[in-house]
Amino acid sequence: MKSYADTPAESDVNARMVLGICVAMGFTTLLDQAIFALAIPRLRDGLHASASQLQLIISIYSVAFGVALVPAGRLGDIIGRRLLFLIGLAMFAGFSVLGGLAGSAQVVIAARLLQGLGAGIINTQVLGLIQDLFQGESRAKALGRYASAGGLSGAVGPLLGGLVLGWAPPDLGWRLLFLINVPFGAVVFFLALRHLPRRRPQPGRFSLDTGGLALLSFTTLALMSATLTGDGGLLSARTCLAAAMAGVLLFACWEVHYQRRGGTPILARGLVRSPGYMLGTAVAMFQFAAGLTLGIVSTLFFLDGLRIGPLLFAGLSVSSALGMLASSTRSWRFVRRFGRAGVATVIAVYAILVVVEGVAIVVLPASAILLAYPAIGLLQGLASGLIHAPNQVMTLAEAGEGAGRGLAAGFLQLSQRLACSIGMSWGAGIFLTTVTRGAGLAAYRSAFVDALALVLALSVGALLAALADTLRRQFAMRAGNTQYADPDTTIALSGATLGANVDG
């Protein structure tokens, strides 16, 4: 096992090994996300899960992932990344076994929650290890390779999931999609145990905003509870919304109080005072939620409404992942040339494509929908690749003075994760309450359009935030602020942002 004290040649070899471990782990955790949506119909049938239970199964992973990011990142800085990486990996693989052997929907919900915590712990250590071991251009290349794992998993995952579900008996297929994480996890755990560098605990005061994290989690869960259908919620939707509003106010007050006491809050005052950062965060929250909500609703429509097999749907969906991967690799050129105005334009194009997909679902016969969907998905993927990374580059470049960019990136990831969990729960709830098992295609078309209205509203929210930031930048340039006229300022953080972008 190597350490940071190796010779330069040994350190270089070990750094490449560590990067390989990080890329493999990124691929494994993102593969789980890419294939799990395909298992939802089979899981529902096998465990007789209710609509509200399915909503939680779909969304609880993202909540747990987001909640783990901030404390895991801080703990990694203090006690070392190797230990937390191994703990997170053991959780992710171990609770995959729990999910695969589950006998009830409640156990699956618990397994997805604990898997999400493990994946969130791993994610922060991976990015931290890359930051520790690589500098300059080497760091940007390492982050690019890690990001490529996300694109590869998005393309390979659905096909692998479709093959497993198509080959295995119905009640076994979804279990295998849980258990497939175990051999990957075991191999990576052995390699990590042997090759990840040890690091002595860092002295100094450990500041963790547990109060802010708890209030933010409470607010998210309250909003999710308001979306649960049937008898899934213990309280009424109105009560949950009131609790969420109270949670937002308490979170704002607590953050001010905590920073005055000398702590490091989740949302630092410098970030709040940066309109560019706050607007960019809003773009990320709305657009990520729109994309993932559209993905889960499309999966339910094609598998339940059109009653096509998982493998065929996986093949139809690959074009979107490939489109996003292709445009992401050129997104730095796009942001350098067109800036925030270009991102706003592409968001508008994405919203139009959402409408086009809705029209195609309603108007076209089933056979024509199967032909149109890959083409529409390809265009949506191309648009997404030109939105996410450029938006995050510009958002992190706007981090307020006194607020570190590591803290800014952490809150950006956290906020978009929580937004995605709410959007997916809400979208799935709209779809599942509109149709009943055995309903005709017309009912599924109607349910899809109802859920698509939410996706379109989220895209419009992202567009409004992007337009507001575009106008702000234009006014600043007219007032003589040359920061926004220099394209190198905008793309300076592209390497770091690429690493922060892969989990969405």
C-alpha positions in Angstrom: 0.0 0.0 0.0 1.4 3.4 -1.0 1.6 6.6 0.8 2.1 10.2 -0.1 5.8 9.8 0.8 6.7 7.6 -2.2 9.4 8.6 -4.8 8.1 10.7 -7.7 8.1 7.7 -10.1 6.3 5.5 -7.5 3.9 8.3 -6.8 3.1 8.7 -10.5 2.4 5.0 -10.9 0.2 4.9 -7.7 -1.6 8.0 -8.8 -2.6 6.3 -12.1 -3.8 3.2 -10.1 -5.8 5.5 -7.8 -7.4 7.2 -10.8 -8.3 3.8 -12.2 -10.0 2.9 -8.9 -11.9 6.2 -8.9 -13.1 5.8 -12.4 -14.1 2.2 -11.8 -16.1 3.2 -8.7 -17.7 6.1 -10.5 -18.8 3.8 -13.2 -20.2 1.3 -10.7 -22.3 3.8 -8.7 -23.5 5.6 -11.8 -24.3 2.3 -13.5 -26.7 1.5 -10.7 -28.5 4.8 -11.3 -28.6 4.2 -15.0 -30.2 0.8 -14.8 -32.4 1.0 -11.8 -35.4 2.8 -13.4 -35.8 -0.1 -15.7 -36.5 -2.4 -12.7 -39.4 -0.3 -11.3 -42.3 -2.1 -13.1 -40.9 -5.6 -12.3 -40.2 -4.6 -8.7 -43.7 -3.2 -8.3 -45.2 -6.4 -9.5 -43.0 -8.7 -7.5 -43.5 -6.8 -4.2 -46.9 -5.4 -4.8 -45.6 -2.0 -4.0 -48.0 0.9 -3.8 -47.7 4.2 -5.8 -46.3 6.1 -2.8 -43.8 3.3 -2.1 -42.6 3.5 -5.7 -42.2 7.2 -5.4 -39.9 6.8 -2.4 -38.0 4.0 -4.1 -37.4 6.2 -7.1 -36.4 9.4 -5.2 -34.9 8.4 -1.8 -31.5 7.5 -3.3 -30.9 11.1 -4.5 -31.9 12.5 -1.1 -29.5 10.3 0.7 -26.7 10.9 -1.9 -27.1 14.7 -1.5 -27.3 14.7 2.3 -24.0 12.7 2.5 -22.0 15.0 0.3 -21.2 17.8 2.8 -20.4 15.8 6.0 -18.5 13.2 4.0 -16.4 15.9 2.2 -15.5 17.6 5.5 -14.7 14.3 7.3 -12.5 13.2 4.3 -10.5 16.4 4.8 -10.0 15.6 8.5 -9.6 11.9 8.9 -8.5 10.9 5.4 -10.2 9.8 2.3 -9.2 6.2 2.2 -11.2 5.1 5.3 -14.3 7.0 4.2 -14.0 5.6 0.6 -13.9 2.0 2.1 -16.8 2.7 4.4 -18.9 4.2 1.6 -18.1 1.3 -0.7 -18.9 -1.3 1.9 -22.3 0.5 2.5 -23.1 0.7 -1.2 -22.2 -3.0 -2.0 -23.6 -4.4 1.3 -27.0 -2.7 1.1 -27.2 -3.8 -2.6 -27.4 -7.3 -1.2 -30.2 -6.1 1.2 -32.1 -4.7 -1.8 -31.6 -7.8 -3.9 -32.9 -10.1 -1.1 -35.8 -7.8 0.0 -39.1 -9.3 0.7 -41.1 -6.0 0.9 -41.1 -2.6 -0.6 -40.2 -1.1 2.8 -36.9 -3.0 2.8 -36.1 -1.8 -0.7 -36.7 1.8 0.4 -34.3 1.3 3.3 -31.8 -0.3 1.0 -31.9 2.5 -1.5 -31.6 5.1 1.3 -28.4 3.4 2.6 -27.1 2.8 -0.9 -27.4 6.5 -1.6 -25.6 7.4 1.6 -22.7 5.1 0.6 -22.6 6.5 -2.9 -22.5 10.1 -1.7 -19.7 9.2 0.7 -17.7 7.6 -2.2 -18.3 10.5 -4.6 -16.8 13.2 -2.4 -13.7 11.0 -1.6 -13.2 10.3 -5.3 -13.2 14.0 -6.2 -11.0 14.8 -3.2 -8.4 12.1 -4.1 -8.2 13.5 -7.6 -7.7 17.0 -6.2 -5.0 15.7 -3.8 -3.0 13.6 -6.4 -3.2 15.7 -9.6 -2.4 19.3 -10.4 -2.9 21.6 -13.3 -3.5 20.0 -16.7 -3.1 16.5 -15.2 -6.0 17.3 -12.8 -8.2 18.4 -15.7 -7.4 15.2 -17.6 -8.1 13.1 -14.5 -11.4 14.8 -14.0 -12.3 14.3 -17.6 -11.6 10.5 -17.4 -13.8 10.3 -14.3 -16.5 12.2 -16.1 -16.3 9.8 -19.0 -17.3 7.1 -16.6 -20.7 8.8 -16.2 -21.2 9.0 -20.0 -20.2 5.4 -20.4 -22.5 4.2 -17.7 -25.4 6.2 -19.2 -24.9 4.3 -22.5 -24.0 0.9 -21.2 -26.3 0.8 -18.1 -29.7 0.7 -19.8 -28.5 -2.0 -22.3 -27.0 -4.1 -19.5 -30.2 -3.7 -17.4 -32.4 -4.6 -20.4 -30.4 -7.7 -21.1 -30.7 -8.9 -17.4 -34.4 -8.1 -17.2 -35.0 -9.7 -20.6 -33.1 -12.9 -19.7 -34.1 -13.5 -16.1 -37.6 -14.5 -14.7 -39.6 -11.4 -13.7 -39.1 -11.6 -10.0 -35.4 -12.4 -10.3 -34.4 -9.7 -12.8 -34.9 -6.7 -10.6 -33.0 -8.5 -7.8 -30.1 -9.2 -10.1 -29.9 -5.4 -10.9 -29.2 -4.9 -7.2 -26.8 -7.8 -6.8 -24.8 -6.9 -9.9 -23.2 -4.1 -7.8 -21.6 -6.7 -5.4 -18.9 -8.3 -7.6 -17.9 -4.8 -8.9 -17.8 -3.5 -5.4 -15.8 -6.4 -4.0 -13.1 -6.1 -6.7 -12.8 -2.3 -6.2 -12.8 -2.7 -2.4 -9.8 -5.1 -2.6 -7.9 -2.7 -4.9 -8.8 0.3 -2.8 -7.6 -1.4 0.4 -4.3 -2.1 -1.2 -3.6 1.0 -3.2 -5.4 4.1 -1.8 -2.9 6.3 0.0 -3.1 6.7 3.7 -3.2 10.1 5.2 -2.6 11.2 8.7 -5.6 13.0 10.4 -5.4 16.7 10.0 -5.2 18.8 13.2 -7.6 21.6 13.7 -11.2 22.5 14.5 -13.8 20.4 12.7 -16.8 22.5 11.6 -19.8 20.7 10.3 -23.2 22.5 9.9 -25.3 19.6 11.2 -28.2 22.0 12.0 -28.3 23.4 8.5 -28.0 19.9 7.0 -30.8 18.6 9.2 -33.1 21.5 8.3 -32.4 21.2 4.6 -33.1 17.5 4.7 -36.3 18.1 6.7 -37.5 20.6 4.1 -36.8 18.2 1.2 -38.6 15.3 2.9 -41.6 17.5 3.7 -41.8 18.5 0.0 -41.5 14.9 -1.0 -44.2 13.9 1.5 -46.5 16.5 -0.1 -46.2 14.6 -3.4 -46.9 11.1 -2.1 -50.1 9.6 -3.5 -52.9 7.7 -1.8 -52.3 6.8 1.8 -48.5 7.0 1.6 -48.3 10.3 3.5 -48.9 10.5 7.2 -49.9 14.2 6.9 -51.9 16.1 4.4 -50.2 17.8 1.4 -51.1 21.2 2.8 -49.5 20.4 6.2 -46.4 19.1 4.5 -46.1 22.3 2.4 -46.5 24.4 5.5 -43.8 22.4 7.2 -41.5 22.9 4.2 -42.0 26.6 4.2 -41.2 26.7 7.9 -38.1 24.6 7.2 -36.8 27.1 4.6 -37.2 30.0 7.0 -35.5 28.2 9.8 -32.7 27.1 7.5 -32.1 30.7 6.5 -32.1 31.9 10.1 -29.9 29.1 11.2 -27.3 29.7 8.5 -26.9 33.4 9.6 -26.6 32.4 13.2 -24.1 29.6 12.6 -21.8 31.8 10.5 -21.9 34.5 13.2 -20.7 31.9 15.7 -17.7 31.3 13.5 -18.8 28.1 11.9 -18.7 27.2 8.2 -22.3 27.0 7.0 -23.6 25.0 4.1 -24.8 28.1 2.3 -22.2 30.8 3.2 -23.2 34.5 3.2 -20.8 35.2 0.4 -22.7 32.8 -1.9 -26.0 34.3 -1.0 -24.7 37.7 -1.9 -23.5 36.5 -5.3 -26.5 36.8 -7.7 -24.7 34.9 -10.4 -24.1 31.9 -8.1 -27.6 31.8 -6.8 -29.2 32.1 -10.3 -26.8 29.5 -11.7 -27.7 27.2 -8.8 -31.4 27.7 -9.7 -30.7 26.8 -13.3 -29.0 23.6 -12.2 -31.8 22.6 -9.8 -34.6 23.2 -12.3 -32.8 21.6 -15.3 -31.5 18.5 -13.5 -34.9 17.9 -12.0 -36.5 18.3 -15.4 -34.2 15.8 -17.1 -34.4 13.1 -14.4 -38.1 13.5 -14.0 -38.6 13.2 -17.8 -36.4 10.0 -17.7 -38.4 8.2 -15.1 -41.8 9.2 -16.6 -40.7 8.1 -20.0 -39.6 4.7 -18.6 -42.9 4.1 -17.0 -44.8 5.1 -20.2 -42.8 2.8 -22.5 -42.6 -0.2 -20.2 -46.2 0.0 -18.8 -48.1 2.0 -21.5 -46.6 0.7 -24.7 -45.7 -2.6 -23.0 -42.4 -3.0 -24.7 -39.5 -5.0 -23.3 -36.8 -3.5 -21.1 -34.1 -4.3 -23.7 -35.9 -2.6 -26.5 -36.5 0.5 -24.4 -32.9 0.5 -23.4 -31.9 0.5 -27.0 -34.3 3.4 -27.7 -32.8 5.4 -24.8 -29.1 5.0 -25.7 -29.3 7.9 -28.2 -29.9 10.4 -25.4 -26.8 9.3 -23.4 -24.6 9.3 -26.5 -25.9 12.8 -27.5 -25.1 14.2 -24.1 -21.7 12.5 -24.1 -20.8 14.0 -27.5 -21.9 17.5 -26.8 -20.3 17.6 -23.3 -16.9 17.0 -24.7 -17.3 20.2 -26.7 -19.2 22.2 -24.2 -16.1 24.3 -23.1 -15.9 25.7 -26.7 -19.6 26.5 -26.6 -19.5 28.4 -23.3 -16.4 30.3 -24.4 -18.1 31.5 -27.5 -21.7 32.1 -26.3 -21.6 32.3 -22.5 -24.8 32.5 -20.4 -26.9 33.7 -23.4 -26.0 30.5 -25.2 -27.0 28.3 -22.3 -30.3 30.2 -22.0 -31.0 29.6 -25.7 -30.3 25.8 -25.4 -32.6 25.6 -22.4 -35.3 27.1 -24.6 -34.5 24.5 -27.3 -34.8 21.8 -24.6 -38.2 23.0 -23.5 -39.4 23.0 -27.1 -38.1 19.4 -27.4 -40.1 18.5 -24.3 -43.2 19.8 -26.1 -42.3 17.9 -29.3 -42.0 14.7 -27.3 -45.4 15.3 -25.7 -47.0 15.9 -29.1 -45.4 12.8 -30.5 -46.7 10.7 -27.6 -50.3 12.0 -28.0 -50.6 12.1 -31.8 -48.5 9.3 -33.2 -49.4 5.6 -33.3 -47.3 3.3 -31.1 -45.0 2.1 -33.9 -44.2 5.7 -34.9 -43.5 6.7 -31.3 -40.8 4.0 -31.2 -39.2 5.5 -34.3 -39.5 9.1 -33.1 -38.3 8.7 -29.5 -34.6 8.0 -30.3 -34.4 11.0 -32.6 -36.0 13.3 -30.0 -33.8 11.8 -27.3 -30.7 12.4 -29.3 -31.5 16.1 -29.6 -32.4 16.3 -25.9 -29.1 14.7 -25.0 -27.2 17.1 -27.2 -29.0 20.0 -25.6 -28.3 18.7 -22.1 -24.6 18.4 -22.7 -24.5 22.1 -23.6 -26.4 23.1 -20.5 -25.1 21.3 -17.5 -21.3 21.6 -17.6 -21.3 25.2 -19.0 -23.8 26.3 -16.4 -21.8 24.8 -13.6 -18.6 26.4 -14.9 -20.1 29.9 -14.9 -21.9 29.3 -11.6 -18.7 28.3 -9.7 -16.8 31.2 -11.3 -19.3 33.5 -9.6 -18.7 32.2 -6.1 -18.8 35.1 -3.7 -15.7 36.4 -2.0 -14.9 34.7 1.2 -16.8 31.6 0.2 -14.5 28.8 -1.1 -15.2 27.2 -4.4 -15.1 23.8 -2.8 -18.0 24.9 -0.5 -19.8 26.4 -3.6 -19.4 23.2 -5.5 -20.7 21.2 -2.5 -23.9 23.3 -2.1 -24.4 23.2 -5.9 -24.3 19.4 -5.9 -26.5 19.1 -2.8 -29.2 21.5 -4.0 -29.5 19.9 -7.4 -29.7 16.4 -5.9 -32.5 17.4 -3.5 -34.3 19.2 -6.3 -34.1 16.0 -8.4 -35.5 13.9 -5.7 -38.5 16.2 -5.3 -39.1 16.4 -9.1 -38.9 12.6 -9.6 -41.2 11.9 -6.7 -43.7 14.5 -7.9 -43.5 13.4 -11.6 -43.9 9.7 -10.7 -46.8 10.6 -8.4 -48.6 12.5 -11.2 -48.2 9.6 -13.6 -49.0 6.8 -11.2 -52.2 8.4 -9.9 -53.5 9.1 -13.4 -53.5 5.5 -14.6 -54.4 2.1 -13.0 -52.9 -1.2 -13.9 -54.5 -2.6 -17.1 -55.5 0.8 -18.4 -55.5 1.4 -22.1 -52.9 3.3 -24.1 -55.1 6.5 -24.1 -54.9 6.6 -20.3 -51.2 6.3 -20.4 -50.9 9.0 -23.0 -52.9 11.3 -20.8 -50.8 10.5 -17.7 -47.6 11.2 -19.7 -48.8 14.6 -20.8 -49.9 15.4 -17.2 -46.4 14.6 -15.9 -44.8 16.3 -18.9 -46.4 19.6 -17.8 -44.3 19.4 -14.6 -41.2 18.8 -16.7 -42.0 21.7 -18.9 -42.6 23.9 -15.9 -39.2 23.0 -14.5 -37.5 23.7 -17.8 -39.2 27.1 -17.9 -37.9 27.8 -14.4 -34.4 27.1 -15.5 -34.9 29.3 -18.6 -36.1 32.2 -16.5 -33.2 31.9 -14.1 -30.8 31.8 -17.1 -32.4 34.8 -18.7 -32.2 36.8 -15.5 -28.5 36.0 -15.2 -28.0 36.9 -18.9 -29.5 40.3 -18.3 -27.5 40.9 -15.2 -24.3 40.2 -17.0 -25.3 42.5 -19.9 -26.0 45.3 -17.5 -22.7 44.7 -15.7 -20.8 44.9 -19.0 -22.5 48.1 -19.9 -21.6 49.5 -16.5 -17.9 48.8 -17.3 -17.4 45.5 -15.5 -15.0 43.7 -17.9 -15.2 40.4 -16.0 -17.9 39.0 -18.3 -16.1 40.2 -21.4 -13.2 37.9 -20.8 -14.0 34.3 -21.9 -10.9 32.9 -20.1 -12.5 33.9 -16.8 -15.6 31.9 -17.7 -13.8 28.7 -18.6 -11.1 28.8 -15.9 -13.0 26.3 -13.8 -14.0 23.9 -16.5 -11.8 21.0 -15.3 -13.1 21.2 -11.7 -16.6 21.6 -12.8 -16.4 18.5 -15.0 -15.7 16.5 -11.9 -18.6 18.1 -10.0 -21.0 17.5 -12.9 -20.7 13.7 -13.4 -23.1 12.7 -10.6 -26.1 14.4 -12.0 
